[in-house]
Amino acid sequence: MESLYLAWRYLVYHRFKTLLLVLSLTLLFFVPVGLRVLVQQTALELQRRAATTPLLVGAKGSSLDLVLSGLYFEGTRPEPLKGAEIERVQDSGLALAIPLHLGFEAQHHPIVGSTVEYLDFRALEIEVGRRFVFLGECVLGAAAAKELGLAPGSTLVSSPQNLFDLAGVYPLEMQVVGVLAPKGTPDDRAIFVDLKTAWVIEGLGHGHQDLSKDDAAAGVLKRKGSQITANASVREFQRITDENRDSFHFHGDRSAFPVTAILALPHDAKSKALLMGRFQSKDETSQIVVPSKILDQLMGTVFTVQDYIVAAVVLVGLSTLATAFLVFLLSWRLRRGEIETMVRIGASKGRIRALLLWELAFVLSLSVLLAAVLLLLTASQGGALLRHLLLT
């Protein structure tokens, strides 16, 4: 016990040297194992969501951008599809088509324009309130509701994409009607609206006062029969209410309106194969991908890079370990006078050897303990962080 106490007091007295040794050895023990745990956990998290998504339709381009955007609402937004593609998939009779409109945010939370079928597909249950039904209503993911401090009955304003937007597309004030139960997926941070509401946010639809009424005369530029041309004084509504909801309308062909992606849910394996075959033409402007295959390719690259990093870390770690033992050996040489004093006062060589070994054991034990704590933190929080870094 005396050797144990003396070893502890020595390390406390030389705390700076002890701290450097402990930190160096902690990183040596933690980095190779922690990196593997981090990557494997991220791979499982990414592949779990991809595995439950059979097919994803998007504009031709980067299939990885399409998958990351369509499944996780992050990364680079792919080129939009025309809305006619929704009917193309649906009318094929081979799959259910669930559109996704992405690209807008509200206080750094993604706004996802879709249909209530998306909530059913992802098994997203309402914890408080109800689903969106009318134009201008939104449902919040559990994390989004918590971070924003909102509940059913609150309002939420979409963030403008460009503060200098000359097209006159104003932020839309949405009514929060429900909050989803937590799922531990990217859906928790999202804000869900109807597809038409997303089009209104994009400026493809708007509402304004009824120009056919007498009190709207100041906003009329020209009348020709039933056709009324408004002037620039007519202000569009920035909030959809029960009173003005009927005034909201869209100009242009809705089949040309944009969607970011389409979740295609085939009825069976044969339907899946047939639907994929319909998008293989050379003249095809759209692509259809299997998300799990795209994620496998991404994670294959990540695992390859991980192996190189681990190999480099092991080499550096071995040199660090050698340096640490060299520090101990030099320290023992510098303490020769101290050791001789202990011998003169009656300490045996076995007692002195035990003292030095206890010092080494303390440093190694503290390093292993700290590495274990870091590993637990990595296992619980690191996956989400690496997923965010990969997607952005």
C-alpha positions in Angstrom: 0.0 0.0 0.0 2.9 2.3 0.7 4.2 1.9 -2.9 0.7 2.6 -4.2 0.4 5.8 -2.1 3.9 7.1 -3.1 3.2 6.4 -6.8 0.0 8.4 -6.6 1.6 11.3 -4.8 4.4 11.4 -7.4 2.0 11.5 -10.3 -0.1 14.3 -8.6 3.1 16.3 -7.9 4.2 16.0 -11.5 0.7 16.6 -12.8 1.6 18.3 -16.0 3.8 15.5 -17.2 1.2 13.0 -16.1 -1.6 14.8 -18.0 0.4 14.8 -21.2 1.1 11.1 -20.9 -2.5 10.3 -20.1 -3.9 12.3 -23.0 -1.4 10.9 -25.5 -2.2 7.3 -24.5 -6.0 8.0 -24.4 -5.9 9.1 -28.0 -3.8 6.2 -28.9 -6.3 3.7 -27.4 -9.4 5.6 -28.5 -8.9 6.8 -32.1 -8.6 3.4 -34.0 -11.5 1.8 -32.1 -13.6 5.0 -31.9 -13.3 5.6 -35.6 -14.5 2.1 -36.5 -17.5 2.4 -34.1 -18.3 5.8 -35.5 -18.3 4.7 -39.1 -20.1 1.4 -38.5 -22.8 3.2 -36.5 -23.3 5.8 -39.1 -23.5 3.2 -41.8 -26.2 1.3 -39.9 -28.2 4.5 -39.4 -27.9 5.6 -43.0 -28.6 2.1 -44.5 -31.6 1.5 -42.2 -33.5 4.4 -43.7 -32.4 3.6 -47.2 -33.4 -0.1 -46.9 -37.0 0.9 -46.1 -37.2 3.1 -49.3 -37.7 0.9 -52.3 -37.2 3.4 -55.2 -36.6 7.1 -55.6 -37.3 9.0 -58.8 -35.5 12.3 -59.6 -34.1 14.3 -62.4 -31.0 12.9 -64.1 -27.8 14.0 -62.4 -26.1 12.9 -59.2 -27.9 9.9 -57.8 -26.1 10.5 -54.5 -27.5 14.0 -54.2 -30.9 12.6 -55.0 -30.8 10.0 -52.2 -29.3 12.3 -49.6 -31.8 15.0 -50.3 -34.8 12.7 -50.7 -34.1 10.6 -47.6 -32.4 12.9 -45.2 -33.4 16.4 -46.4 -29.8 17.5 -46.4 -27.0 17.9 -48.9 -27.2 19.5 -52.3 -30.6 20.0 -53.7 -30.9 18.1 -57.1 -32.5 19.5 -60.2 -36.3 19.5 -59.9 -38.7 17.1 -61.7 -41.9 18.2 -63.4 -45.0 17.4 -61.5 -46.2 15.3 -64.5 -43.8 12.6 -63.3 -46.0 12.0 -60.3 -48.9 11.0 -62.5 -46.5 9.0 -64.7 -45.5 6.8 -61.8 -49.0 6.6 -60.3 -50.7 5.9 -63.6 -48.3 3.1 -64.4 -50.3 1.0 -61.9 -47.0 -0.4 -60.6 -46.3 1.7 -57.6 -47.7 4.4 -55.2 -46.1 7.8 -55.9 -45.3 10.1 -53.0 -44.0 13.5 -54.1 -41.3 15.4 -52.2 -40.7 19.1 -52.5 -37.6 20.3 -50.7 -35.3 23.3 -50.6 -37.1 25.7 -48.2 -36.5 26.1 -44.5 -38.0 27.7 -41.4 -35.5 28.7 -38.8 -33.0 26.1 -40.1 -35.5 23.3 -40.2 -36.3 21.7 -43.6 -39.8 22.2 -45.0 -41.0 19.0 -46.7 -43.8 19.4 -49.1 -45.6 16.0 -49.6 -48.9 14.2 -48.9 -50.3 12.5 -45.9 -49.2 9.2 -47.5 -45.7 10.1 -46.6 -46.6 10.1 -42.9 -48.2 6.7 -43.3 -45.1 5.4 -45.2 -42.7 6.5 -42.5 -45.1 5.4 -39.7 -45.1 8.9 -38.3 -47.8 9.2 -35.7 -49.3 12.4 -34.4 -48.5 12.9 -30.7 -50.4 16.2 -30.3 -52.9 17.8 -32.7 -53.8 16.4 -36.1 -52.4 16.0 -39.6 -52.3 18.8 -42.2 -55.5 19.0 -44.2 -55.8 22.5 -45.6 -53.5 24.8 -47.5 -51.1 26.7 -45.2 -51.1 24.1 -42.4 -48.0 22.3 -41.2 -47.0 19.4 -38.9 -43.7 19.5 -37.0 -41.3 16.7 -36.2 -40.7 16.1 -32.5 -37.2 17.7 -32.5 -38.3 20.7 -34.5 -41.2 21.4 -32.2 -39.0 21.2 -29.2 -36.2 23.4 -30.6 -38.7 26.0 -31.9 -40.9 25.9 -28.8 -44.1 25.5 -30.9 -47.3 23.5 -30.5 -50.6 23.2 -32.3 -52.2 26.7 -32.6 -48.8 28.4 -33.1 -47.6 29.9 -36.3 -44.3 29.5 -38.2 -42.9 31.6 -41.0 -40.9 30.1 -43.8 -37.4 31.6 -44.3 -36.8 33.5 -47.6 -34.2 31.9 -49.8 -32.9 35.3 -50.9 -33.3 38.5 -49.0 -33.0 40.4 -52.3 -35.6 38.4 -54.1 -37.0 40.7 -56.8 -39.7 38.2 -57.9 -41.8 39.2 -54.9 -42.0 35.7 -53.3 -42.8 36.5 -49.7 -42.3 34.2 -46.7 -45.5 32.3 -45.8 -46.9 32.2 -42.3 -48.0 28.6 -41.7 -50.4 27.4 -39.0 -49.0 24.6 -36.8 -51.7 21.9 -36.4 -49.8 18.9 -35.1 -46.6 17.5 -33.6 -45.2 14.1 -34.5 -44.1 11.5 -32.0 -40.3 11.1 -31.9 -38.8 8.5 -34.2 -35.1 9.1 -34.0 -34.9 9.8 -37.8 -34.4 12.9 -39.9 -38.2 13.3 -39.9 -37.9 14.6 -36.3 -36.3 17.8 -37.5 -38.5 18.4 -40.5 -41.6 20.5 -41.0 -44.2 18.8 -43.1 -46.7 20.6 -45.4 -49.0 19.7 -48.2 -47.4 19.8 -51.7 -49.6 22.8 -52.7 -48.4 24.7 -49.7 -44.8 24.1 -50.8 -45.7 25.5 -54.2 -47.2 28.6 -52.6 -44.0 29.1 -50.6 -42.1 28.9 -53.9 -44.3 31.6 -55.3 -46.3 29.4 -57.8 -49.5 30.1 -56.1 -50.9 33.1 -54.2 -54.0 34.7 -52.8 -55.2 38.3 -52.9 -58.3 40.3 -52.5 -61.2 39.6 -54.8 -60.7 42.1 -57.7 -64.3 41.7 -58.8 -65.6 43.5 -55.8 -66.1 47.3 -55.7 -63.7 47.9 -52.9 -60.8 46.4 -55.0 -61.2 49.0 -57.8 -57.9 50.6 -56.9 -56.0 47.4 -57.6 -57.5 46.9 -61.1 -55.4 47.8 -64.1 -57.8 46.7 -66.8 -61.1 44.9 -67.2 -62.1 43.0 -70.3 -65.3 41.1 -69.8 -64.7 38.5 -67.0 -60.9 38.9 -67.4 -59.4 41.3 -64.8 -55.8 42.5 -64.9 -54.4 43.6 -61.6 -51.8 46.4 -61.1 -48.8 46.4 -58.8 -50.7 47.8 -55.9 -52.4 44.5 -55.2 -50.7 42.8 -52.3 -50.5 39.1 -52.0 -51.6 37.5 -48.7 -48.7 36.2 -46.7 -50.9 34.2 -44.3 -53.5 31.6 -45.2 -56.6 31.8 -43.1 -60.1 30.4 -43.2 -61.2 33.8 -44.6 -58.7 34.0 -47.5 -58.0 30.3 -48.2 -60.4 30.2 -51.2 -58.7 33.2 -52.8 -55.4 31.2 -53.2 -54.9 29.9 -56.7 -52.1 28.8 -59.1 -51.2 30.1 -62.5 -49.8 27.8 -65.2 -49.9 24.1 -65.8 -49.5 22.2 -62.6 -48.0 19.3 -64.4 -45.0 21.5 -65.0 -44.7 22.6 -61.3 -41.5 21.3 -59.7 -41.0 18.4 -57.2 -37.6 17.4 -55.9 -38.1 13.7 -55.9 -40.8 11.0 -55.9 -40.9 8.0 -53.5 -42.0 5.1 -55.6 -43.5 2.2 -53.6 -43.9 -0.8 -55.9 -46.7 -3.3 -55.2 -44.3 -6.3 -55.5 -40.9 -7.3 -56.9 -42.2 -7.7 -60.4 -43.7 -4.2 -60.3 -40.4 -2.9 -59.1 -38.5 -4.4 -61.9 -41.0 -3.2 -64.5 -41.1 0.3 -63.2 -37.3 0.5 -63.2 -37.2 -0.7 -66.8 -39.4 2.3 -67.8 -36.7 4.7 -66.8 -33.8 3.2 -68.7 -34.4 4.9 -72.1 -31.4 6.9 -73.5 -33.8 9.9 -74.0 -35.1 9.7 -70.4 -34.8 13.0 -68.5 -35.5 11.3 -65.2 -33.7 8.6 -63.2 -34.9 5.9 -60.8 -32.5 4.6 -58.2 -32.5 2.0 -55.4 -31.4 4.1 -52.4 -29.8 1.2 -50.5 -27.4 0.5 -53.4 -26.4 4.2 -53.6 -25.7 4.2 -49.9 -23.7 1.0 -50.1 -21.4 2.7 -52.6 -21.0 5.7 -50.4 -20.3 3.7 -47.3 -17.9 1.5 -49.3 -15.8 4.6 -50.0 -16.0 5.7 -46.4 -14.9 2.3 -45.2 -11.9 2.4 -47.6 -10.9 5.8 -46.3 -11.4 4.6 -42.8 -9.0 1.7 -43.3 -6.2 4.0 -44.5 -6.8 6.4 -41.6 -6.7 3.5 -39.0 -3.5 2.2 -40.5 -1.9 5.7 -40.3 -3.2 6.1 -36.7 -1.8 2.7 -35.7 1.6 3.7 -37.0 1.5 7.0 -35.2 0.2 5.3 -32.1 3.1 2.8 -32.0 5.5 5.7 -32.1 3.5 7.5 -29.4 3.6 4.4 -27.2 7.3 4.1 -27.7 7.8 7.7 -26.8 5.7 7.3 -23.7 7.8 4.4 -22.5 10.9 6.4 -23.3 9.6 9.2 -21.1 9.2 6.7 -18.3 12.7 5.3 -18.8 14.3 8.7 -18.8 12.2 9.7 -15.8 13.5 6.7 -13.9 17.1 7.6 -14.8 16.6 11.2 -13.7 15.3 9.9 -10.4 18.4 7.8 -9.7 19.3 10.0 -6.7 15.7 9.6 -5.3 15.9 5.9 -5.7 19.3 5.7 -4.0 17.8 7.7 -1.1 15.0 5.2 -0.8 17.5 2.3 -0.7 19.5 4.0 2.1 16.4 4.4 4.3 15.6 0.7 3.9 13.5 0.3 0.8 14.0 -3.0 -0.9 14.6 -3.3 -4.7 11.2 -5.1 -4.9 9.5 -2.2 -3.2 11.1 0.4 -5.5 10.2 -1.8 -8.6 6.6 -1.9 -7.3 6.6 1.9 -7.0 7.7 2.4 -10.6 5.3 -0.2 -11.9 2.4 1.4 -10.0 3.1 4.7 -11.6 3.0 3.1 -15.0 -0.2 1.2 -14.1 -1.9 4.5 -12.9 -1.2 6.2 -16.2 -2.3 3.3 -18.3 -5.5 2.8 -16.3 -6.5 6.5 -16.5 -5.8 6.4 -20.2 -8.0 3.3 -20.7 -10.8 4.8 -18.6 -10.8 8.0 -20.5 -10.8 6.1 -23.8 -13.7 4.1 -22.6 -15.7 7.2 -21.7 -14.9 8.7 -25.1 -16.0 5.5 -26.8 -19.4 5.6 -25.0 -19.9 9.2 -26.0 -19.1 8.3 -29.6 -21.5 5.3 -29.6 -24.3 7.5 -28.3 -23.7 10.8 -30.1 -21.0 10.4 -32.8 -23.2 8.7 -35.4 -25.6 11.6 -35.8 -22.6 14.0 -36.0 -20.8 12.0 -38.7 -24.1 11.6 -40.6 -24.6 15.3 -40.6 -21.0 15.9 -41.8 -21.4 13.3 -44.6 -24.6 14.7 -45.8 -23.5 18.3 -45.8 
